[in-house]
Amino acid sequence: MFIETRFYKQVASSSVETNECILASNEKIYLTEFGGNAVYSKDVKVEIIWDTTILLATHGDTVQKTAEELIGDGIKILKIVLTNDSEQAETVGGYYMGEKYIG
């Protein structure tokens, strides 16, 4: 089954917004693309994180093709993290897409 998760928010100054997806045991996602959109500033970033591994981090705009297979265990989390350490609110976003399998 094709999946696409997009998470775009107006992030308040000095704030973090997170979108989380916990994969069930034996659930698999084969990621084919991920990306992020943020102002080009050291204070604003987008991260795509699997468990404790950063798959993508950007302080600007990027699209990356990938071939990442993620296998769930009911505990590991796939996250899109939007960080704004600037003094004003910023629109920030990230996404991933791929195929989802069970078993």
Secondary structure, DSSP 4 states (H G I P E B T S, - for coil): -EEEEEEEEEEPTTEEEEEEEEPPTTEEEEEEEEEEE--SSTTEEEEEEETTEEEEEESS-EEEEEEEEEE--SS-EEEEEEEE-SSS-EEEEEEEEEEEEE-
